[in-house]
Amino acid sequence: MRIALFSETYLPQRNGVAILVDRLARHLADQGHEVFLAAPEATGGEQPTLPDSIELVRVAGVPLPRYPDLRIPPPWSRRIMHAVRDFKPDVIHALTEYSLGLIGQRAGKNLGVPTVASFHTNIPRYLPYYGFGWASGIAWRYLRWFHNRASFTFCPSETTRTVLLDRGIRDVRVWGRGVDLDRFNPEHRSDAVRAANGPADALHLLYVGRLTPEKDLPVLFRAYQQLANGGRAIHLVLTGDGAYAPKARASAPAGVTFTGHLEGDDLARAYASADMFIFPSRTETLGNVVLEAQASGLPVVTAAEGGVLENVNHGENGLLCAPGDAASFAARISQLIDDPALRARLAANGRAWAEQRTWDAAFTPLIEGYEEVVAR
């Protein structure tokens, strides 16, 4: 097939969707498909090296107010429209719902090509964290209009699928996620990394993700401070970056380690060298980092809300906390501190769960969906 992908985010931007888009494009190319990828203009960082079967077309954009990590192009581009027309796609996938997604849908209509869509990020749920809670209803109305123009919509979890159906979005299908089990593996545990990140005799609590308001880091900081004040031998390590990193550093308890953005083997060692993974975010549509932590052999403590529920079964491969409740997080972390056997059991079960989540299996329903709309 000839598959055109449209995404508001792509490498070298640092977020889960950008990484996913790159993985998808490469997987499709590896399977023998021709791929067209429309993405925003790069803003620094190492540029991806792509095979000849992937045609990348970039368009200039402007930083999104209060979320400058994303650059949004205008919702039209003659250059992209001409390029996708010349590419002659069999199917168009609008991976994001805004300007480039709109260009993709317009291209599909003009060319008579079927279009599918994806829902990765719950922007209406983010808006209150940026002072725009009043706009959440408007955002849902727009998303309902956008997704119901597509043949169907993919989302990453059953939890998110339920949310979208309740919001009036029709024909929503789950396109799950996988994890690289060789890269994210307990065998990458490193004494040198532990020594660099904090005291060797403390239990290391790890957070991985963007340093942005919607990740609820103040909840993590309060829980950690409560335990540290109680004399617990713990140390908090935060791995990630973002426009709000300076504010996160300023509000963090004393002594917390910020590693900055890590990727590849460095990220794998950071996971495997910790003792537990703490993730307070309430806004996830899945939470890829949870799967990575489980694959790395870490017990997971996370909020009982959103897409993380797809991969965390309380008491089996992780512990769930009351969303937004620092005392609940402190209690669950304390439970793991006091019970090494529980830590080991949750870690082993988390690894076994992750071993069932391969990328090949995750991409299968997506490609089957492409084939279905082309056959129509």
C-alpha positions in Angstrom: 0.0 0.0 0.0 0.9 3.6 -0.3 0.2 5.2 3.0 0.2 9.0 3.8 0.7 10.0 7.4 0.0 13.5 8.8 1.2 14.4 12.2 1.6 17.7 14.2 4.6 16.2 16.0 7.7 14.3 14.8 11.4 13.8 15.6 13.4 15.6 16.9 10.5 16.7 19.1 10.6 14.8 22.4 7.2 13.2 23.2 5.6 9.8 22.9 3.6 10.6 19.8 6.6 11.8 17.9 8.5 8.6 18.7 5.4 6.5 17.9 5.0 8.2 14.5 8.7 7.4 13.6 8.2 3.8 14.7 5.1 3.5 12.7 6.6 4.9 9.5 9.6 2.6 9.8 7.5 -0.4 10.6 5.3 0.2 7.5 8.5 0.7 5.4 9.9 -2.6 6.8 6.7 -4.3 5.7 7.2 -3.2 2.1 4.7 -0.2 2.1 5.5 3.2 0.6 5.1 6.0 3.2 4.5 9.7 2.9 5.0 11.7 6.1 3.9 15.3 6.6 5.2 16.9 9.8 6.2 20.3 11.2 9.5 21.9 10.4 12.3 20.6 12.7 13.4 23.0 15.5 16.8 21.6 16.4 18.1 18.3 17.6 19.4 15.3 15.6 17.4 14.8 12.4 16.1 11.3 11.7 17.8 9.3 8.9 15.0 7.6 6.9 14.9 4.8 4.3 14.1 5.7 0.7 10.6 4.3 1.0 9.7 7.1 3.5 9.1 10.5 1.9 9.2 13.2 4.6 7.8 16.7 3.9 8.0 19.3 6.5 6.1 22.6 6.9 6.9 25.6 9.1 4.9 26.2 12.2 4.7 28.5 15.3 5.0 27.5 18.9 1.7 26.6 20.6 0.9 29.2 23.4 1.7 27.8 26.8 2.9 24.6 25.2 5.9 25.7 23.2 7.2 22.1 22.8 4.7 21.8 19.9 4.9 23.9 16.7 1.6 24.2 14.8 1.7 24.9 11.1 -1.2 26.7 9.4 -4.1 24.4 8.3 -3.2 24.7 4.6 -0.1 24.1 2.6 0.1 24.0 -1.2 3.4 22.3 -1.1 2.1 19.4 1.0 -1.1 19.1 -1.1 0.9 18.9 -4.3 3.4 16.4 -2.7 0.6 14.1 -1.5 -1.2 14.3 -4.8 2.0 13.2 -6.5 2.5 10.4 -4.0 -0.9 9.0 -4.9 -1.8 7.4 -1.5 -4.2 4.5 -1.1 -5.1 5.6 2.4 -4.4 8.7 4.5 -3.9 8.6 8.3 -4.5 11.8 10.2 -2.4 11.0 13.3 -3.2 14.3 15.0 -6.3 16.3 14.9 -5.2 19.9 14.2 -3.6 21.7 11.3 -1.8 18.9 9.6 -4.6 16.5 10.4 -7.0 18.9 8.7 -4.7 19.1 5.7 -4.7 15.3 5.5 -8.5 15.1 5.6 -8.7 17.8 3.0 -6.3 15.9 0.8 -8.3 12.7 1.2 -11.5 14.5 0.2 -9.9 16.1 -2.9 -8.2 12.9 -4.0 -11.1 10.6 -3.2 -8.8 8.6 -0.8 -10.2 7.1 2.4 -9.0 8.7 5.6 -8.6 7.3 9.1 -7.7 9.2 12.3 -6.0 8.7 15.6 -6.6 10.0 19.1 -3.4 10.0 21.1 -3.5 13.0 23.5 -6.5 14.1 25.6 -6.1 17.8 25.0 -9.4 18.8 26.6 -8.1 17.1 29.8 -4.9 19.1 29.5 -6.6 22.5 29.2 -7.4 23.1 32.9 -3.7 22.7 33.7 -2.9 25.7 31.5 -5.7 27.9 32.6 -8.1 27.1 29.8 -10.5 24.7 31.5 -13.4 26.8 30.2 -12.4 25.6 26.6 -12.6 21.9 27.2 -16.2 21.7 26.0 -15.3 23.6 22.8 -12.3 21.3 22.3 -14.6 18.2 22.5 -17.0 19.6 20.0 -14.2 20.2 17.6 -12.7 16.7 18.1 -16.1 15.1 17.6 -16.5 17.0 14.3 -13.0 16.0 13.2 -13.1 12.3 14.1 -16.5 11.7 12.7 -15.3 12.9 9.3 -12.9 9.9 9.2 -13.8 6.4 8.3 -12.9 5.4 11.9 -10.6 6.5 14.7 -7.8 4.6 16.4 -7.0 5.1 20.1 -4.5 3.4 22.4 -6.6 1.9 25.1 -10.1 0.6 25.9 -10.4 3.2 28.7 -9.8 5.9 26.1 -12.2 4.2 23.6 -15.0 4.4 26.2 -14.3 8.1 26.8 -14.5 8.8 23.0 -17.7 6.9 22.5 -19.3 8.7 25.4 -18.3 12.0 23.8 -20.1 11.0 20.6 -17.2 9.9 18.4 -18.3 7.0 16.3 -16.5 3.8 15.3 -13.5 3.9 17.6 -11.0 1.1 17.5 -8.1 0.2 19.8 -4.6 0.4 18.3 -2.5 -0.7 21.3 1.2 -0.2 22.0 4.2 -2.4 22.3 7.5 -2.2 24.1 11.1 -3.0 23.1 11.8 -5.9 25.4 15.5 -6.0 24.6 16.1 -2.4 25.2 13.9 -2.1 28.3 15.2 -5.0 30.4 16.2 -5.5 34.1 19.6 -6.7 32.8 20.6 -3.1 32.1 20.8 -2.3 35.8 24.0 -0.3 36.5 25.7 0.5 39.7 27.4 3.5 38.0 24.0 5.0 37.1 22.7 4.5 40.6 25.7 6.2 42.0 25.3 9.1 39.6 21.6 9.5 40.4 21.6 9.3 44.2 22.7 7.5 47.4 23.4 3.8 46.8 21.8 2.7 50.0 18.5 4.5 49.3 15.5 3.1 47.3 15.4 5.1 44.0 12.0 6.3 43.0 11.9 7.1 39.2 9.7 9.3 37.1 10.0 9.4 33.3 8.1 11.8 31.2 7.7 15.4 30.1 8.2 18.0 32.8 4.8 19.7 32.1 1.8 20.7 34.2 -0.5 17.9 33.1 1.8 15.3 34.6 0.8 16.3 38.2 4.4 16.4 39.4 3.4 18.5 42.5 1.5 15.4 43.8 4.7 13.4 43.4 6.8 16.0 45.2 4.4 16.2 48.1 4.3 12.4 48.5 8.1 12.2 48.4 8.6 15.1 50.8 6.2 13.4 53.3 8.1 10.2 53.2 11.5 11.9 53.3 10.4 13.9 56.3 9.5 10.6 58.0 13.0 9.4 57.7 12.5 7.0 54.8 15.7 6.0 52.9 14.5 7.0 49.5 15.7 9.2 46.6 13.7 10.7 43.8 15.0 10.7 40.2 13.2 12.6 37.4 14.1 11.8 33.8 12.7 14.1 31.1 12.6 17.6 29.9 10.1 20.2 28.7 9.3 23.9 28.6 8.3 23.8 32.3 11.5 22.1 33.5 12.8 25.3 35.3 9.5 25.5 37.2 9.7 21.8 38.1 13.3 22.2 39.3 12.3 25.2 41.4 9.4 23.5 43.1 11.0 20.1 43.7 12.1 19.1 47.2 15.8 19.5 48.0 18.2 16.9 46.7 16.0 15.5 43.9 18.0 14.4 40.9 17.0 15.7 37.4 18.8 13.7 34.7 17.3 15.7 31.8 16.1 14.0 28.6 17.5 10.5 28.1 17.0 8.1 25.2 18.3 4.8 23.9 20.7 2.9 26.2 20.9 5.8 28.6 17.2 5.7 29.2 17.1 1.9 29.5 19.8 2.0 32.2 17.9 4.8 34.0 14.8 2.6 34.2 16.6 -0.6 35.2 18.8 1.1 37.8 15.8 2.4 39.8 13.8 0.5 42.4 10.2 1.6 41.7 8.4 3.7 39.1 6.1 6.5 40.3 3.7 8.1 37.8 1.1 10.6 39.1 -0.3 11.7 35.7 -4.1 11.6 35.4 -4.3 12.6 31.8 -2.8 9.6 29.9 -4.5 7.9 27.0 -2.2 5.0 27.6 1.2 5.9 29.3 3.9 4.3 27.2 6.4 4.9 30.1 4.4 2.5 32.3 5.0 -0.3 29.9 8.7 0.6 29.6 9.0 0.6 33.4 7.3 -2.8 33.7 9.6 -4.2 31.0 12.5 -2.9 32.9 11.5 -4.9 36.0 10.1 -2.0 38.1 7.0 -2.1 40.3 4.7 0.7 39.2 2.8 3.1 41.4 0.4 5.3 39.4 -2.9 7.2 39.5 -6.1 5.1 39.1 -7.3 7.2 36.1 -6.9 7.2 32.4 -5.1 4.9 30.0 -2.6 3.6 32.6 -5.4 1.3 33.7 -4.9 -0.6 30.5 -1.6 -2.0 31.8 -1.7 -1.8 35.6 -3.8 -4.3 37.6 -3.8 -3.3 41.3 -1.9 -5.7 43.5 -0.8 -7.9 40.5 1.7 -5.9 38.5 1.5 -2.5 40.2 -0.3 -0.3 42.7 -3.0 2.3 42.0 -3.5 5.5 44.0 -6.3 8.0 44.4 -5.7 10.5 41.6 -4.2 13.7 42.7 -3.9 12.5 46.3 -0.3 12.8 47.6 -1.1 10.9 50.8 -2.4 8.0 48.8 0.9 7.9 46.8 2.9 8.1 50.0 1.0 5.2 51.4 1.5 3.0 48.4 5.2 3.9 48.2 5.6 3.2 51.9 3.9 -0.2 51.3 6.6 -1.1 48.8 9.4 0.2 51.0 8.3 -2.1 53.8 7.7 -5.2 51.7 10.6 -6.3 49.5 8.7 -9.5 48.6 5.8 -7.4 47.2 8.2 -5.2 45.2 9.8 -8.3 43.7 6.4 -9.9 42.9 5.0 -6.8 41.2 8.2 -6.4 39.3 8.2 -10.0 38.0 4.5 -9.8 37.1 5.0 -6.4 35.3 7.8 -7.9 33.2 5.7 -10.9 32.3 2.8 -8.5 31.3 5.2 -6.4 29.1 6.4 -9.5 27.4 3.0 -10.0 25.9 3.1 -6.5 24.3 5.1 -6.7 21.2 5.2 -4.0 18.5 4.4 -6.4 15.7 1.2 -7.4 17.5 0.4 -3.7 18.2 0.6 -2.7 14.6 -1.5 -5.6 13.3 -5.0 -4.0 13.9 -3.7 -0.7 12.4 -2.6 -2.3 9.1 -5.8 -4.4 9.0 -7.7 -1.1 9.3 -5.9 0.4 6.4 -6.6 -2.7 4.3 -10.3 -2.5 5.2 -10.8 1.1 4.2 -8.9 0.5 0.9 -11.1 -2.5 0.2 -14.2 -0.4 0.7 
